[in-house]
Amino acid sequence: MRTRRSPSRPSALPTTRGPGRRAVLGGAMAAAGMAATGCGANARSTSGQLRLSEWNLFTGGDGLRLLEMHRQYQEAHPEIDLRASTFDWGSPFYTKVAMGAAGGRGADVATAHVSRLESLAPGQLLDPIDPAALAEFGIDDTVVLPEAWDECFFDGQLYAVPLDTHLLVQYYNLDVCRQAGVLGPDDRLIATSGSDEFLDMLEAIRDVTGSLALSIDTALPWPVFWTFYRQQDGELVLGEDGQFEMDDDKALTAMELMYRLSGEGLAPRHSAEMDTAANVSNGAAGLMFHGNWEIPTLEETGVDFSVTRFPDLFGNHRTRGDSHCYVLPHQRDRDPEVTRASLEYIASMLKSSLTWAGGGHIPAYQPVAESEEFDALHPQSEYRGAVEDIVFEPEGWFSGSAGRLQDELNGPLSTLHTGTQTPEEVLTDVKERLRALLQIPAPV
């Protein structure tokens, strides 16, 4: 649990903090927020329904699942006029949320990544959530995954409610791995311990494929680096004015393994987007490191595959992860009735998250994650225990999913796979970019 996020739970709605340095958005951005959001004062529709606006960043398969969950919600809540809007994933979405909230006219409820909580400036761009009011709808720390719940606090106040956890896992092509002799009698991938055993497994798989053994997204290598680094207990503490703490030896060890994987032809030098999953579906590789959200992609190909937790390379199974969560964007005059409806909506989404799990995500709501229905989901139930391995990104306004930290470090880290820089050169580059990032004032 992050030190600034304490799971203490106030019994009444907390008050927002004073403006301080987080009020810098004001002025022009506030005016832009009013124009951009399209949200007026909450009111009832002509039919008497209570209007509830929701913003999300889910497209593709996730978007289709959310539509189904919204259909179920509307059927159960005919008194609510749910107005859901989907925006482009990443920076466009977070800019939209920030601008709306800066003007005090944010959506009633929105999705976000819990790793982006700090960049959304709780207390300024987000309104706190009353745990007692949320508990009236059956959602509290007793039914939500602790690893995700604890990340939703900022300065002792609750600002988010987790819907899921999503993380890097290990996919395997059953036909290829069966031929390579790396499946056990239960047709599951044999567990390895340490990088040497894992590399031996890759060699056996490459003997079968004649090309690659492990498919990874070499254009977006930050999550793999962070996983390798954190498995060694590596810490990255981001300070101010260009100051940070990083273990050079552990970072080099992580980078050397990435360099070796592609340098020895066990992993590709170039692989991005759909190519990464295609390497597994067409049998060019037997294993793949990727997020659990790629399950629908492989299912569509018809390949016989399964999924397991990230391998133990440095003494444990830690893996980079995040959590989709619900937040209350700041509103200048928050309507208590609409806020209550927002909390009921959040609770409904968590309770219907078996539908959401179909896309690969692990529900944060434990009655669903521990249900017989989830047990019947394969391969999702095969890696359910990986939620205990999740490691979030370092604290910082530029950290987290779709954050600037990833954008800046993916470039130098990708050269480990292309072979255009040595690990030592990449480490120097990474540290220079970290110093530059830390010189940039937080926007809020």
Residue pairs with C-beta under 8 A, 6 or more apart in sequence:
1 7
1 150
1 151
2 150
2 151
2 392
2 395
4 154
4 155
4 395
5 150
5 151
5 152
5 153
5 154
5 155
6 153
6 155
6 156
7 141
7 149
7 150
7 153
8 153
8 156
9 131
9 140
9 141
9 158
10 130
10 131
10 156
10 157
11 131
11 132
12 130
12 132
13 128
13 130
13 133
14 128
14 130
14 157
16 123
16 124
16 127
16 128
17 123
17 124
17 155
19 124
21 442
22 121
22 123
22 124
22 125
22 444
23 124
24 443
24 444
25 98
25 102
25 124
25 125
25 443
25 444
26 102
29 98
29 99
29 102
29 103
30 102
30 103
30 104
31 103
32 99
32 102
32 103
33 98
33 99
33 100
33 101
33 102
33 103
33 104
33 105
33 106
34 103
34 104
34 105
36 96
36 99
36 100
36 103
37 96
37 99
37 100
37 103
37 105
37 106
37 107
39 53
39 100
39 105
39 106
39 107
40 105
41 333
41 335
42 50
42 51
42 53
42 108
42 335
42 338
43 51
44 50
44 51
44 81
45 51
45 81
47 81
48 79
49 78
49 79
49 80
49 81
50 79
50 80
50 81
50 337
50 338
50 341
51 81
51 83
51 338
52 80
52 81
52 82
52 83
52 108
52 109
52 338
52 341
52 342
52 345
53 83
53 84
53 85
53 107
53 108
53 109
54 82
54 83
54 84
54 85
54 107
54 108
54 109
54 110
54 345
55 84
55 85
55 86
55 87
55 93
55 96
55 97
55 100
55 107
55 109
55 110
55 111
55 329
56 66
56 84
56 85
56 86
56 87
56 110
56 111
57 86
57 87
57 88
57 89
57 90
57 93
57 111
57 112
58 65
58 66
58 86
58 89
58 111
59 86
59 88
59 89
61 293
61 296
61 359
62 293
62 356
62 359
63 86
65 355
65 356
65 358
65 359
66 84
66 86
66 356
68 355
69 349
69 352
69 353
69 355
69 356
70 82
70 84
72 348
72 352
72 355
73 80
73 82
73 345
73 348
73 349
73 352
74 80
74 82
76 348
77 344
77 345
77 348
80 341
80 345
82 345
85 107
87 93
87 96
89 402
90 401
90 402
91 402
94 112
94 116
94 119
94 120
94 402
97 106
97 107
97 110
97 112
97 120
97 125
97 329
98 120
98 125
98 443
98 444
100 106
100 107
100 329
101 120
101 124
101 125
101 126
101 329
101 330
101 331
102 125
102 330
102 444
103 332
104 330
104 331
104 332
104 333
105 331
105 332
106 125
106 328
106 329
106 330
106 331
107 329
108 328
108 329
108 331
108 338
108 339
108 341
108 342
109 326
109 327
109 328
109 329
109 342
109 345
109 346
110 326
110 327
110 328
110 329
111 163
111 324
111 325
111 326
111 327
112 120
112 160
112 324
112 325
112 326
112 327
113 322
113 323
113 324
113 325
113 400
113 401
113 402
114 148
114 151
114 152
114 160
114 162
114 322
114 323
114 324
114 325
114 392
115 151
115 322
115 323
115 392
115 393
115 399
115 400
115 401
115 403
116 400
116 401
116 402
116 403
117 126
117 151
117 152
117 154
117 159
117 160
117 325
117 327
117 400
118 154
118 395
118 396
118 397
118 399
118 400
119 397
119 398
119 399
119 400
119 403
119 442
119 443
119 444
120 126
120 327
120 444
121 444
122 128
122 154
122 155
122 157
122 159
123 154
123 155
123 157
124 330
124 444
125 329
125 330
125 444
126 159
126 160
126 327
126 328
126 329
126 330
127 159
127 328
127 329
127 330
127 331
127 334
128 157
128 158
128 159
128 328
129 158
129 159
129 160
129 161
129 328
129 343
130 158
130 343
131 140
131 158
133 339
133 340
133 343
134 140
134 158
134 161
134 343
134 346
134 347
136 343
137 343
137 344
137 346
137 347
137 348
138 347
138 351
139 161
139 343
139 346
139 347
139 350
139 365
141 149
143 365
143 366
143 367
144 161
144 162
144 350
144 364
144 365
144 366
145 162
145 165
145 362
145 364
145 366
145 369
145 387
147 165
147 387
147 388
147 390
148 162
148 164
148 165
148 323
148 325
148 364
148 387
149 162
149 364
151 160
151 162
151 323
151 392
152 158
152 159
152 160
152 161
152 162
152 325
153 159
159 327
159 328
160 325
160 326
160 327
161 325
161 326
161 346
161 350
162 323
162 324
162 325
162 364
163 323
163 324
163 325
163 326
163 349
163 350
163 353
163 356
163 361
163 363
163 364
163 365
164 323
164 324
164 353
164 356
164 357
164 361
164 362
164 363
164 364
165 321
165 322
165 323
165 361
165 362
165 364
165 387
165 390
166 291
166 292
166 293
166 321
166 322
166 323
166 324
166 360
166 361
166 362
167 291
167 292
167 310
167 319
167 320
167 321
167 322
167 362
167 386
167 387
167 389
167 390
168 223
168 224
168 227
168 289
168 290
168 291
168 310
168 319
168 320
168 321
169 289
169 290
169 291
169 292
169 307
169 308
169 309
169 310
169 319
169 383
169 386
170 189
170 287
170 288
170 289
170 307
170 308
170 309
170 310
170 311
171 280
171 287
171 288
171 289
171 290
171 294
171 298
171 305
171 306
171 307
172 189
172 280
172 286
172 287
172 288
172 305
172 306
172 307
172 308
173 280
173 281
173 283
173 285
173 286
173 287
173 303
173 304
173 305
174 183
174 187
174 304
174 305
174 306
175 283
175 304
176 205
176 208
176 209
176 283
176 285
176 286
177 183
177 189
177 205
177 286
177 287
178 187
179 208
180 201
180 204
180 205
180 207
180 208
180 286
181 204
182 189
182 190
182 201
182 204
182 205
182 286
183 189
183 190
184 190
187 306
188 306
188 308
188 382
189 287
189 306
189 308
190 201
191 311
191 312
192 198
192 200
192 201
192 311
192 312
193 312
194 312
194 313
194 314
194 315
195 257
195 313
195 314
198 311
198 313
199 260
199 266
201 213
201 287
202 213
202 214
202 261
202 266
202 287
203 213
203 266
205 213
205 214
205 285
205 286
205 287
206 212
206 213
206 265
206 266
208 286
209 283
209 284
209 285
209 286
211 284
211 285
212 265
212 266
212 267
212 268
212 279
212 284
212 285
213 266
213 267
213 285
213 286
213 287
214 261
214 266
214 267
214 285
214 286
214 287
214 288
214 289
215 267
215 268
215 271
215 276
215 277
215 279
215 280
215 284
215 285
215 287
215 288
215 289
215 290
216 224
216 261
216 267
216 268
216 271
216 276
216 288
216 289
216 290
216 417
217 271
217 272
217 273
217 276
217 290
218 262
218 267
218 268
218 269
218 270
218 271
218 272
218 414
218 417
218 418
219 270
219 271
219 272
219 273
219 410
219 414
220 272
220 406
220 410
220 414
221 258
221 410
221 413
221 414
221 416
221 417
222 405
222 406
222 409
222 410
222 413
223 291
223 320
224 258
224 289
224 320
225 254
225 255
225 258
225 409
225 413
226 320
226 391
226 393
227 310
227 318
227 319
227 320
227 391
228 253
228 254
228 257
228 258
228 313
228 314
229 236
229 247
229 250
229 251
229 254
230 318
230 320
230 391
231 312
231 313
231 314
231 315
231 316
231 317
231 318
232 247
232 250
232 253
232 254
232 314
232 315
233 250
234 246
234 247
234 250
234 251
234 254
235 245
235 246
235 247
235 394
236 244
236 245
236 246
236 394
237 244
237 245
237 246
237 394
238 244
238 394
238 395
238 396
238 399
238 434
238 438
239 245
239 438
240 438
241 438
241 439
242 435
242 436
242 438
242 439
243 438
244 434
244 435
244 438
246 431
246 434
248 427
251 427
251 430
252 423
252 424
252 427
253 314
255 413
255 416
255 423
255 426
255 427
256 423
257 313
258 413
258 416
258 417
258 423
259 416
259 417
259 419
259 422
259 423
260 266
261 267
261 417
262 268
262 269
262 416
262 417
262 418
262 419
263 419
267 285
267 417
268 275
268 279
268 285
268 417
269 417
269 418
269 419
270 417
270 418
271 279
274 297
276 288
276 290
276 294
277 288
277 290
277 294
277 297
277 298
277 301
278 284
278 301
279 285
279 288
280 286
280 287
280 288
280 298
280 303
280 305
281 298
281 301
281 303
281 305
282 303
288 294
289 310
291 360
292 307
292 360
292 361
292 362
292 380
292 383
293 359
293 360
293 361
294 360
295 307
295 359
295 360
295 379
295 380
296 358
296 359
296 360
298 305
305 379
306 378
306 379
306 382
307 379
307 380
307 382
307 383
308 379
308 382
308 383
309 317
309 319
309 383
309 385
309 386
309 389
310 317
310 318
310 319
310 386
310 389
311 317
316 389
317 386
317 389
318 389
318 390
318 391
319 386
319 389
319 390
319 391
320 390
320 391
320 393
321 389
321 390
321 391
321 392
322 392
322 393
322 400
322 401
323 364
324 361
326 346
326 349
328 334
328 339
328 342
349 356
350 363
350 364
350 365
350 368
351 365
351 367
351 368
353 361
353 363
353 364
353 365
353 368
354 363
354 368
354 371
354 373
354 374
354 377
356 363
357 363
357 368
357 369
357 374
357 377
357 380
358 377
358 380
360 380
362 369
362 380
362 383
362 384
362 386
362 387
363 369
363 374
368 374
369 384
369 387
374 380
374 381
374 384
375 381
393 399
393 400
393 403
393 405
394 405
396 405
396 437
397 442
397 443
397 444
398 404
398 405
398 437
398 440
399 405
404 437
405 437
408 433
408 436
408 437
409 430
409 433
409 434
412 421
412 426
412 429
412 430
412 433
413 426
413 430
415 421
415 425
415 426
416 423
416 426
421 429
